[in-house]
Amino acid sequence: MNSPELGRARFEKKLGRQLAGASPEAVQLMAEIIYLHLLAPSDFGGTAKRELLQTVLAFASDPVQIPLELDEELDGGFGRAGVAYRTQRPVQLAWLVRFVVAWKALDPAERQNALTDPWKFREVVDAVPLKSAYTQRNVLLHLAFPATFERITSRGHKQLILKKLGTEIPNPTGDEDRDLAALREVLEHQRGERIDFYDREIVRRWQGPAEGAEQQDRGWLVRGANVQGRNLVPEWLAEGYCSLAYSEFDEIPAGATRSDLDALFTEKVPDLTSRQRAVHVGVLDRFFNQMRPGDLVATVDGANVYVGSIDGAVTWTETPDRASGHRRAVTWFNAADPFKRDQLSVATRDRLSGQMTVSSLGPDVAEFLALAKPEADITDVAPEPVSSDFVVLPQPTTGLAEELFVDLEWLSETVDLLGDKKQIILYGPPGTGKTYLAQELARFLTEQNGGVHRLVQFHPSYSYEDFFEGFRPQRNDTTGTVGFELSDGPLKLLAKEASEDPSRAYVLIIDEINRANLAKVFGELYFLLEYRDRSVQLQYSPQVDFRLPANLYFIGTMNTADRSIALVDAAMRRRFAWQGLFPGEVPVDGMLRRWLRARALPADRADLLDALNRRVADREAAIGPSYLMDPRVGTEAGLARIWKHHIMPLLEERHIGDRIDLHAQYSIEALRDGSSALQPPGDEPAFDEETGEPPA
């Protein structure tokens, strides 16, 4: 804390050298402080958080394990932590160490008083010198008293909110935290519900949609380490520029639109497919039209990362090999002192792994600047989109639970599992309402914040090309011929919508998920289900870095009578949370009885189903209540028809080859009088063992 190790080595390496020879207790204390530091960010994946903690714990001679109840919390977070939190971790942790020292110095009465009074707690916190750790200070206040202190980690955001909306506070105090609490009270009174300062409508009032959108494309990655077999990066750094090759073209007119560029490619490179042409046009359009003077530009050379600022418009320079003709002047900040790829956070580092010649750095631009110019005031860097990858799923209501005839606690648990894992499978035997519950749950979750839900059904012939993207025949109306175009499937289409609208929930329901070859259907997307903060190159679009948006959720359904969980790919099982729906167990138990009561229908229909499932005596082959959740069961004739045409065929399929009298075993009459054609163990067999005929 008092003797920080300087230099560009990774945080873990520097910390390991500082903890060399420390006692196991000291190492564990540092791991606990880092754990507290990692609770806030939702833009660090749980896996990355665990890897860091395990690395630190391994410095001890006898490392301990992270307790399960603490481990589960690592998958959460309450927002993007900001650039300072990611690039100045030692500063944040040093402040936490000072806070722990100050906390331990309090007498027990003072500590107890601070634990019960949020403003007393803040007095203790603010007595610790900040030294650029304002973000960590805000995080600690929110973790300790979330109902009092906002989940706003940026002081700039606090000030901007109060500047734009503070006129609504009747008696402002000048104290940012107290005034935000007063402003919250005013806004909640106006809206009649709990608010969040990062709700889309409120963000528009204090930030404005145009400003947030403009900030997302302020940084660009331009590749130059392998251009026609040459590494141009040393030349870029020495001469102060970055460039594109495209030797087919001489100087391209200033102001050429995307349509103009498309026409140039059509003329000069006619052999390209429309898809290939679109990729190249996109690269040129970004370099010529979207990049602006003042934007950040980054490039990589092996493990080294260089960052600079665009200084002007595109110019044309004739070169013998035509490998760097189209140029933009650049002031490189760290040409003599590059930082390493692994100093970036995992999600930001992932942006360097694609193949696109020019691509956007998106909201990670500030992290590049902070590492390239450590002396820069990062509070002056354009803030990240405040709503990015943070969606709070609404909690189910009592009314919804009653409408679905399920237990509210089970419903809340299901939503929590979906929020934590982002993908869940509802599994159970037929008739337990899996698809219906999935659709109603998706509808509720998306309607609450204006999101979207869609459904696809898997089947044995379903493929990656159907689900994500693949080549499909397209008729050319001009020539009358048929060609193949790369077309997006339902997952990619919904992912695009979700990425463009990160503050809303998007849900894809996958009905009968186990009926397809899951490894074939998901392909490389398996990886993204577990690592939402990473990207992959797609098999049909290798030049595209694709990632699953954090606000895209999956709800799958699976019929255990069709295929048991044990037969589902182990990798897929690990990536989904699993929620069972079985007769006799919550939430299915009592569902039919509640439904009958609500419609004033005979309750003995529920007794009949219970008797049937006791006789089936197989959890995965039991019959669910939805078969009898039909108004026709109100009459004996309607009940008999449903029993004959819907339930008995299921039982016939289950007992193929068993040679039992299904009517005597499972008919309504047999169940009502308690008779059974099957003999209990020890009695005479139902069939003669030698002849196979019924006994005389």
For each residue, the residues with C-beta under 8 A, 3 or more apart:
1: 4 94 97 98
2:
3:
4: 1 90 94
5: 9 14 17 18
6:
7: 14
8: 337 339 340 343
9: 5 13 14
10: 13 14 340 342 343
11: 14 15 89 90
12: 15 16 52 55 56
13: 9 10 16 17
14: 5 7 9 10 11 17 18 90
15: 11 12 18 19 30 56 59
16: 12 13 19 20 55 59
17: 5 13 14 20
18: 5 14 15
19: 15 16 22 26 27 30 56 59
20: 16 17 59
21:
22: 19 26 27 30 59 60
23: 26 27
24: 27 28 60 61 62 63
25: 28 29
26: 19 22 23 29 30
27: 19 22 23 24 30 31 56 57 59 60 63
28: 24 25 31 32 57 60 64
29: 25 26 32 33 100
30: 15 19 22 26 27 33 34 56
31: 27 28 34 35 53 56 57
32: 28 29 35 36
33: 29 30 36 37 93 96 97 100
34: 30 31 37 38 52 53 56 93
35: 31 32 38 39 53 66 70 74
36: 32 33 39 96 140 143
37: 33 34 40 89 92 93 96 136 139
38: 34 35 41 44 49 52 53 74
39: 35 36 73 74 76 77 139 143
40: 37 77 78 79 81 85 139 142 143 153
41: 38 44 77 79 80 81 85 86
42: 76 77 78 79 80 389 390 550
43: 77 80 81 345 347 388 389 533
44: 38 41 48 49 77 81 345 346 347 533
45: 48 49 346 347 531 532 533 534
46: 49 50 74 75 76
47: 50 51 530 531
48: 44 45 51 52 345 346 533
49: 38 44 45 46 52 53 74
50: 46 47 53 54 66 71 74
51: 47 48 54 55
52: 12 34 38 48 49 55 56
53: 31 34 35 38 49 50 56 57 66 74
54: 50 51 57 58 63 66
55: 12 16 51 52 58 59
56: 12 15 19 27 30 31 34 52 53 59
57: 27 28 31 53 54 60 63 64 66
58: 54 55 63
59: 15 16 19 20 22 27 55 56 63
60: 22 24 27 28 57 63 64
61: 24
62: 24
63: 24 27 54 57 58 59 60
64: 28 57 60
65:
66: 35 50 53 54 57 70 71 74
67: 70 71
68: 71 72
69: 72 73
70: 35 66 67 73 74
71: 50 66 67 68 74
72: 68 69 75 420
73: 39 69 70 76
74: 35 38 39 46 49 50 53 66 70 71
75: 46 72 420 421
76: 39 42 46 73 420
77: 39 40 41 42 43 44 81
78: 40 42 142 151 390
79: 40 41 42 151 153 198 390
80: 41 42 43 363 384 386 388 389 390
81: 40 41 43 44 77 85 86 135 139 153
82: 85 86 135 153 154 383 384
83: 86 87 366 367 369 370 378 381 384
84: 87 88 91 92 132 134 135 370 378 379
85: 40 41 81 82 88 89 92 135 136 139 153
86: 41 81 82 83 89 345 348 367
87: 83 84 367 370 371 378
88: 84 85 91 92 132 370
89: 11 37 85 86 92 93
90: 4 11 14 93 94
91: 84 88 94 95 131 132 133
92: 37 84 85 88 89 95 96 133 135 136
93: 33 34 37 89 90 96 97 136
94: 1 4 90 91 97 98 131 133
95: 91 92 98 99 128 129 130 131 133 136 137
96: 33 36 37 92 93 99 100 133 136 140
97: 1 33 93 94 100 101
98: 1 94 95 101 102 128 129
99: 95 96 102 103 124 125 128 140
100: 29 33 96 97 103 104
101: 97 98 104 105
102: 98 99 105 106 124 127 128
103: 99 100 106 111 124
104: 100 101
105: 101 102
106: 102 103 110 111 114 124
107: 110 111
108: 111 112
109: 112 113
110: 106 107 113 114 124
111: 103 106 107 108 114 115
112: 108 109 115 116
113: 109 110 116 117 120
114: 106 110 111 117 120 121 123 124
115: 111 112 121
116: 112 113 120
117: 113 114 120 121
118: 121 122 141 144 145 148 149
119: 122 123 148
120: 113 114 116 117 123 124
121: 114 115 117 118 124 125 141 144 145
122: 118 119 125 126 141 149 177
123: 114 119 120 126 127
124: 99 102 103 106 110 114 120 121 127 128
125: 99 121 122 128 137 140 141
126: 122 123 137
127: 102 123 124
128: 95 98 99 102 124 125
129: 95 98
130: 95 133 134 137
131: 91 94 95
132: 84 88 91
133: 91 92 94 95 96 130 136 137
134: 84 130 137 138 155
135: 81 82 84 85 92 138 139 153 154 155
136: 37 85 92 93 95 96 133 139 140
137: 95 125 126 130 133 134 140 141
138: 134 135 141 142 149 150 152 153 154 155
139: 37 39 40 81 85 135 136 142 143 153
140: 36 96 99 125 136 137 143 144
141: 118 121 122 125 137 138 144 145 148 149 177
142: 40 78 138 139 145 146 149 150 151 153
143: 36 39 40 139 140 146
144: 118 121 140 141 149
145: 118 121 141 142 148 149
146: 142 143 149 151
147:
148: 118 119 141 145 177 181
149: 118 122 138 141 142 144 145 146 177
150: 138 142 158 177 180 184 197
151: 78 79 142 146 196 198
152: 138 157 158 161 180 197 198
153: 40 79 81 82 85 135 138 139 142 157
154: 82 135 138 157 158 383
155: 134 135 138 158 159 176 379
156: 159 160 379 383
157: 152 153 154 160 161 197 383 386
158: 150 152 154 155 161 162 176 180
159: 155 156 162 163 176
160: 156 157 163 164 206 207
161: 152 157 158 164 165 166 180 183 197 206
162: 158 159 165 166 172 176 179 180 183
163: 159 160 166 206
164: 160 161 205 206 207
165: 161 162 168 183 187 202 205 206
166: 161 162 163 169 172 179 183
167:
168: 165 183 186 187
169: 166 172 179 182 183 186
170: 182 186
171: 182
172: 162 166 169 179 182
173: 178 179 182
174: 179
175: 178 179
176: 155 158 159 162 179 180
177: 122 141 148 149 150 180 181
178: 173 175 181 182
179: 162 166 169 172 173 174 175 176 182 183
180: 150 152 158 161 162 176 177 183 184 197
181: 148 177 178 184 185
182: 169 170 171 172 173 178 179 185 186
183: 161 162 165 166 168 169 179 180 186 187
184: 150 180 181 187 188 195 197
185: 181 182 188 189
186: 168 169 170 182 183 189 190
187: 165 168 183 184 190 191 195 202
188: 184 185 191 192 193 194 195
189: 185 186 192
190: 186 187
191: 187 188 195
192: 188 189
193: 188
194: 188
195: 184 187 188 191 199 202
196: 151 199 202 392
197: 150 152 157 161 180 184 202 203 206
198: 79 151 152 202 203 386 387 390 503
199: 195 196 202 203 503
200: 203 204 387 503 504
201: 204 205
202: 165 187 195 196 197 198 199 205 206
203: 197 198 199 200 206 207 209 212 386 387 503
204: 200 201 207 208 209
205: 164 165 201 202
206: 160 161 163 164 165 197 202 203
207: 160 164 203 204 211 212 386
208: 204 211 212
209: 203 204 212 213
210: 213 214
211: 207 208 214 215
212: 203 207 208 209 215 216 385 386
213: 209 210 216 385
214: 210 211 217 218
215: 211 212 218 363 382 383 384 385
216: 212 213 360 362 363 385
217: 214 220 290 295 360 362
218: 214 215 295 296 361 365 382
219: 295 296 297 298 360 361 362 364 365 368 369
220: 217 286 291 295 296 297 298 310 358 359 360 361
221: 297 298 299 300 351 352 356 358 359 360 361
222: 242 244 287 297 298 299 357 358
223: 226 227 299 300 356 357 358
224: 227 231 232 233 236 242 243 299 301 324
225: 231 232 233 299 300 301 302
226: 223 229 230 231
227: 223 224 230 231 232 245 323 324
228: 245 247 321 323
229: 226
230: 226 227 321 323
231: 224 225 226 227 234 301
232: 224 225 227 235 236 243 323 324
233: 224 225 236 237 299 300 301 306
234: 231 237 238 301
235: 232 238 239 324
236: 224 232 233 239 240 241 242 243 299 306 330 332
237: 233 234 240 306 332 335
238: 234 235 335
239: 235 236
240: 236 237 311 329 330 331 332
241: 236 324 327 328 329 330
242: 222 224 236 297 299 308 327 328 330
243: 224 232 236 323 324 325 326 327 328
244: 222 283 284 287 324 325 326 357 358
245: 227 228 322 323 324 325 326
246: 249 280 284 325 326
247: 228 321 322 323 325
248: 268 269
249: 246 252 264 268 326
250: 316 325
251: 316 325
252: 249 256 261 264 284 288 314 316 326
253: 256 260
254: 313 314
255:
256: 252 253 260 261 264 288 289
257: 260 261 289
258: 261 262 281 285 289
259: 262 263
260: 253 256 257 263 264
261: 252 256 257 258 264 265 281 284 285 288
262: 258 259 265 266 277 278 281
263: 259 260 266 267
264: 249 252 256 260 261 267 268
265: 261 262 268 269 272 277 280 281
266: 262 263 269 270 277
267: 263 264 270
268: 248 249 264 265
269: 248 265 266 272 277 280
270: 266 267
271:
272: 265 269 276 277 280
273: 276 277
274: 277 278 485
275: 278 279 485 486
276: 272 273 279 280
277: 262 265 266 269 272 273 274 280 281
278: 262 274 275 281 282
279: 275 276 282 283 543
280: 246 265 269 272 276 277 283 284
281: 258 261 262 265 277 278 284 285
282: 278 279 285 286
283: 244 279 280 286 287 356 357 358
284: 244 246 252 261 280 281 287 288
285: 258 261 281 282 288 289 290
286: 220 282 283 289 290 291 358 359 360
287: 222 244 283 284 290 291 314 326 328 358
288: 252 256 261 284 285 291 314 326
289: 256 257 258 285 286
290: 217 285 286 287
291: 220 286 287 288 295 297 310 328 358
292: 295 310
293: 310 311 312 313
294: 309 310
295: 217 218 219 220 291 292 309 310
296: 218 219 220 307 308 309 310 361 365 368 369
297: 219 220 221 222 242 291 307 308 309 310 328 330
298: 219 220 221 222 305 306 307 308 352 361 368
299: 221 222 223 224 225 233 236 242 305 306
300: 221 223 225 233 304 305 306 341 352
301: 224 225 231 233 234 304 306 338
302: 225
303: 340 341 342
304: 300 301 338 339 340 341
305: 298 299 300 338 339 340 341 343 344 352 368 371 372
306: 233 236 237 298 299 300 301 332 334 335 338 372
307: 296 297 298 332 333 334 368 369 371 372 373
308: 242 296 297 298 330 331 332 333 335 372
309: 294 295 296 297 330 331 333
310: 220 291 292 293 294 295 296 297 328 329 330
311: 240 293 328 329 330 331
312: 293 315 328 329
313: 254 293 328
314: 252 254 287 288 326 327 328
315: 312 326 327 328 329
316: 250 251 252 325 326 327
317: 324 325 327
318: 322 325
319: 322 323 324 325
320:
321: 228 230 247
322: 245 247 318 319 325
323: 227 228 230 232 243 245 247 319
324: 224 227 232 235 241 243 244 245 317 319 327
325: 243 244 245 246 247 250 251 316 317 318 319 322
326: 243 244 245 246 249 252 287 288 314 315 316
327: 241 242 243 314 315 316 317 324
328: 241 242 243 287 291 297 310 311 312 313 314 315
329: 240 241 310 311 312 315
330: 236 240 241 242 297 308 309 310 311
331: 240 308 309 311
332: 236 237 240 306 307 308 335
333: 307 308 309 369 372 373
334: 306 307 337 338 339 372 373
335: 237 238 306 308 332 338
336:
337: 8 334
338: 301 304 305 306 334 335
339: 8 304 305 334 343 371 372
340: 8 10 303 304 305 343
341: 300 303 304 305 344 349 352
342: 10 303 349
343: 8 10 305 339 340 371
344: 305 341 348 349 352 364 367 368 371
345: 43 44 48 86 348 349 364 367
346: 44 45 48 349 350 533 534
347: 43 44 45 350 351 364 533 534
348: 86 344 345 351 364 367 368
349: 341 342 344 345 346 352 353
350: 346 347 353 533 534 535 545 547
351: 221 347 348 354 359 361 362 364 535 545
352: 221 298 300 305 341 344 349
353: 349 350 535 537 545
354: 351 359 535 537 543 544 545
355: 537 542 543
356: 221 223 283 359 543 544 545
357: 222 223 244 283
358: 220 221 222 223 244 283 286 287 291
359: 220 221 286 351 354 356 545
360: 216 217 219 220 221 286
361: 218 219 220 221 296 298 351 364 365 368
362: 216 217 219 351 365
363: 80 215 216 366 384 385 388
364: 219 344 345 347 348 351 361 367 368
365: 218 219 296 361 362 368 369 381 382
366: 83 363 369 370 378 381 382 383 384
367: 83 86 87 344 345 348 364 370 371
368: 219 296 298 305 307 344 348 361 364 365 371 372
369: 83 219 296 307 333 365 366 372 373 376 378 381
370: 83 84 87 88 366 367 373 374 376 378 381
371: 87 305 307 339 343 344 367 368 374
372: 305 306 307 308 333 334 339 368 369
373: 307 333 334 369 370 376
374: 370 371
375:
376: 369 370 373 380 381
377: 380
378: 83 84 87 366 369 370 381
379: 84 155 156
380: 376 377
381: 83 365 366 369 370 376 378
382: 215 218 365 366
383: 82 154 156 157 215 366 386
384: 80 82 83 215 363 366 388
385: 212 213 215 216 363 388 502
386: 80 157 198 203 207 212 383
387: 198 200 203 390 502 503
388: 43 80 363 384 385 502
389: 42 43 80 502 549 550 551
390: 42 78 79 80 198 387 502 503 550
391: 449 502 503 504 505 550 551
392: 196 419
393: 415 418 419 445 505 553
394: 415 444 445 448 449
395: 412 415
396: 400 401 408 411 412 415 441 444
397: 400 401
398: 401 402 408
399: 402 403
400: 396 397 403 404 411 440 444
401: 396 397 398 404 406 407 408 411
402: 398 399 405
403: 399 400 440
404: 400 401 411 437 440
405: 402 591 594 595 598
406: 401 410 411 437 587 591
407: 401 410 411 586 587
408: 396 398 401 411 412
409: 412 413
410: 406 407 413 414 586 587
411: 396 400 401 404 406 407 408 414 415 441 587
412: 395 396 408 409 415 416
413: 409 410 416 417 579
414: 410 411 417 418 424 426 441 579
415: 393 394 395 396 411 412 418 419 441 445
416: 412 413 419 420
417: 413 414 420 421 424 577 579
418: 393 414 415 421 422 423 424 445 553 555 577
419: 392 393 415 416 422
420: 72 75 76 416 417 577
421: 75 417 418 424 575 576 577
422: 418 419 529 532 550 552 553 554
423: 418 529 553 554 555 556 575 576 577
424: 414 417 418 421 554 555 556 576 577 578 579
425: 513 555 556 557 558 576 577 578 579
426: 414 434 437 438 555 556 557 558 579 580 581
427: 434 557 558 559 560 565 578 579 580 581
428: 432 434 558 559 560 580 581 582 588 620 624
429: 432 559 560 561 582 583 619 620 621 622 623 624
430: 559 561 623 624 627 650
431: 623 624 625 626 627
432: 428 429 581 582 583 588 624 625 626
433: 436 437 581 588 591 624 625 626
434: 426 427 428 437 438 557 558 559 581
435: 438 439 509 511 557
436: 433 439 440 626
437: 404 406 426 433 434 440 441 581
438: 426 434 435 441 442 509 511 555 556 557
439: 435 436 442 443 453 455 509
440: 400 403 404 436 437 443 444
441: 396 411 414 415 437 438 444 445 555
442: 438 439 445 446 453 507 509 555
443: 439 440 446 447 453
444: 394 396 400 440 441 447 448
445: 393 394 415 418 441 442 448 451 453 505 507 553
446: 442 443 449 450 451 452 453 504 505 506 507
447: 443 444 450 451
448: 394 444 445 505
449: 391 394 446 503 504 505
450: 446 447 504
451: 445 446 447 501 504 505 506 507 551
452: 446 494 497 504 506 507
453: 439 442 443 445 446 506 507 508 509
454: 490 494 507 508 509
455: 439 508 509 510 511
456: 467 490 491 508 509 510 511
457: 510 511 512
458: 462 510 511 512 513 514 515 516 521
459: 462 512 515 516
460: 515 516 517
461:
462: 458 459 466 467 515 516 521
463: 466 467 470 516 520 521
464: 467 468 469 470 520 521 522 523 539
465: 468 469 470 471 472 489
466: 462 463 470 489 521
467: 456 462 463 464 489 490 491 521 522
468: 464 465 488 489 491 492 523 525 538
469: 464 465 486 487 488 489 492 538 540 541
470: 463 464 465 466 486 487 489 540
471: 465 484 485 486 487 540
472: 465 484 485 487
473: 482 483 484
474: 482 483 484 485 487
475: 480 481 482
476: 479 480 481 482 483
477: 480
478:
479: 476
480: 475 476 477
481: 475 476
482: 473 474 475 476
483: 473 474 476
484: 471 472 473 474
485: 274 275 471 472 474
486: 275 469 470 471 540 541
487: 469 470 471 472 474
488: 468 469 492 493 496
489: 465 466 467 468 469 470 492 493
490: 454 456 467 493 494 508
491: 456 467 468 494 495 508 525
492: 468 469 488 489 495 496 546
493: 488 489 490 496 497
494: 452 454 490 491 497 498 506 508 552
495: 491 492 498 499 546 548 549 552
496: 488 492 493 499 500
497: 452 493 494 500 501 506
498: 494 495 501 502 504 506 549 551 552
499: 495 496 502 549
500: 496 497
501: 451 497 498 504 506 551
502: 385 387 388 389 390 391 498 499 549 550 551
503: 198 199 200 203 387 390 391 449 551
504: 200 391 446 449 450 451 452 498 501 551
505: 391 393 445 446 448 449 451 551 553
506: 446 451 452 453 494 497 498 501 549 551 552 553
507: 442 445 446 451 452 453 454 552 553 554 555
508: 453 454 455 456 490 491 494 552 553 554 555
509: 435 438 439 442 453 454 455 456 554 555 556 557
510: 455 456 457 458 513 554 555 556 557
511: 435 438 455 456 457 458 556 557
512: 457 458 459 515 516 557 558 559 562
513: 425 458 510 516 518 556 557 558
514: 458 518 558 559 562 563 567 568
515: 458 459 460 462 512 562 563
516: 458 459 460 462 463 512 513 520 521
517: 460 520 521
518: 513 514 521 522 568 569 572
519: 522 523 526 569 571 572
520: 463 464 516 517 523
521: 458 462 463 464 466 467 516 517 518
522: 464 467 518 519 525 526 529 572
523: 464 468 519 520 526 539
524: 527 528 536 537 538 539
525: 468 491 522 528 529 536 548
526: 519 522 523 529 530 571 572 575
527: 524 530 531 534 536
528: 524 525 531 532 534 535 536 546 547 548
529: 422 423 522 525 526 532 548 554 575 576
530: 47 526 527 574 575
531: 45 47 527 528 534
532: 45 422 528 529 547 548 549 550
533: 43 44 45 48 346 347 350 547 550
534: 45 346 347 350 527 528 531 547
535: 350 351 353 354 528 545 546 547
536: 524 525 527 528 545 546 547
537: 353 354 355 524 541 542 543 544 545 546
538: 468 469 524 541 542 544 546
539: 464 523 524 542
540: 469 470 471 486
541: 469 486 537 538 544 546
542: 355 537 538 539
543: 279 354 355 356 537
544: 354 356 537 538 541
545: 350 351 353 354 356 359 535 536 537
546: 492 495 528 535 536 537 538 541
547: 350 528 532 533 534 535 536
548: 495 525 528 529 532 552
549: 389 495 498 499 502 506 532 552
550: 42 389 390 391 422 502 532 533
551: 389 391 451 498 501 502 503 504 505 506
552: 422 494 495 498 506 507 508 548 549
553: 393 418 422 423 445 505 506 507 508
554: 422 423 424 507 508 509 510 529 576
555: 418 423 424 425 426 438 441 442 507 508 509 510
556: 423 424 425 426 438 509 510 511 513 576
557: 425 426 427 434 435 438 509 510 511 512 513
558: 425 426 427 428 434 512 513 514 562 563 565 568
559: 427 428 429 430 434 512 514 562 563
560: 427 428 429 563 564 565 620
561: 429 430 620 621 650 654
562: 512 514 515 558 559
563: 514 515 558 559 560 567 568
564: 560 567 620
565: 427 558 560 568 573 578
566:
567: 514 563 564
568: 514 518 558 563 565 572 573
569: 518 519 572 573
570: 573 574
571: 519 526 574 575
572: 518 519 522 526 568 569 575 576
573: 565 568 569 570 576 578
574: 530 570 571
575: 421 423 526 529 530 571 572
576: 421 423 424 425 529 554 556 572 573
577: 417 418 420 421 423 424 425
578: 424 425 427 565 573
579: 413 414 417 424 425 426 427
580: 426 427 428 585
581: 426 427 428 432 433 434 437 587 588 624
582: 428 429 432 585 588 619 620 622
583: 429 432 588 589 609 610 613 622 623 624 625
584: 588 589 610 613 622
585: 580 582 588 589
586: 407 410 589
587: 406 407 410 411 581 591
588: 428 432 433 581 582 583 584 585 591 624 625
589: 583 584 585 586
590: 593 594 606
591: 405 406 433 587 588 594 595 625 629
592: 595 596 605 606 609 625 628 629
593: 590 596 597 603 606
594: 405 590 591 597 598
595: 405 591 592 598 599 625 629
596: 592 593 599 601 602 603 605 606 633
597: 593 594 600 603
598: 405 594 595
599: 595 596 631 634
600: 597
601: 596 605 631 633 634
602: 596 605 633 634
603: 593 596 597 606 607
604: 607 608
605: 592 596 601 602 608 609 628 633 639
606: 590 592 593 596 603 609 610 625 628
607: 603 604 610 611
608: 604 605 611 612 628 668 671 672
609: 583 592 605 606 612 613 623 625 628
610: 583 584 606 607 613 614
611: 607 608 614 615 671 672 674
612: 608 609 615 616 623 647 666 671
613: 583 584 609 610 616 617 622 623
614: 610 611 617
615: 611 612 665 666 671 676
616: 612 613 621 622 623 651 654
617: 613 614
618: 621 622
619: 429 582 622
620: 428 429 560 561 564 582
621: 429 561 616 618 654
622: 429 582 583 584 613 616 618 619
623: 429 430 431 583 609 612 613 616 627 647 650
624: 428 429 430 431 432 433 581 583 588 627
625: 431 432 433 583 588 591 592 595 606 609 628 629
626: 431 432 433 436 629
627: 430 431 623 624 630 642 646 647
628: 592 605 606 608 609 625 633 639 642
629: 591 592 595 625 626
630: 627 633 638 642
631: 599 601 634 638
632: 635 638 639 641 642
633: 596 601 602 605 628 630 638 639 642
634: 599 601 602 631 638
635: 632 638 639
636: 639 640
637: 640 641
638: 630 631 632 633 634 635 641 642
639: 605 628 632 633 635 636 642 643 668
640: 636 637 643 644 668
641: 632 637 638 644 645
642: 627 628 630 632 633 638 639 645 646 647
643: 639 640 646 647 648 667 668
644: 640 641 647 648
645: 641 642 648 649
646: 627 642 643 649 650
647: 612 623 627 642 643 644 650 651 666
648: 643 644 645 651 652 662 666
649: 645 646 652 653
650: 430 561 623 646 647 653 654
651: 616 647 648 654 655 662 666
652: 648 649 655 656 662
653: 649 650 656
654: 561 616 621 650 651
655: 651 652 658 660 662
656: 652 653
657:
658: 655
659: 686 687 692
660: 655 664 665 677 678 686
661: 664 665 677 686
662: 648 651 652 655 665 666 667
663: 666 667 670
664: 660 661 667 670 675 676 677
665: 615 660 661 662 670 676 677 678
666: 612 615 647 648 651 662 663 670 671
667: 643 662 663 664 670 671
668: 608 639 640 643 671 672
669: 672 673
670: 663 664 665 666 667 673 675 676 677
671: 608 611 612 615 666 667 668 674
672: 608 611 668 669
673: 669 670
674: 611 671
675: 664 670
676: 615 664 665 670
677: 660 661 664 665 670 686
678: 660 665 686
679: 683 684 685 686
680: 683
681:
682:
683: 679 680
684: 679 695
685: 679 688 689 695
686: 659 660 661 677 678 679 694 695
687: 659 692 693 694 695
688: 685 691 692 693 694 695
689: 685 692
690:
691: 688
692: 659 687 688 689
693: 687 688
694: 686 687 688
695: 684 685 686 687 688
696:
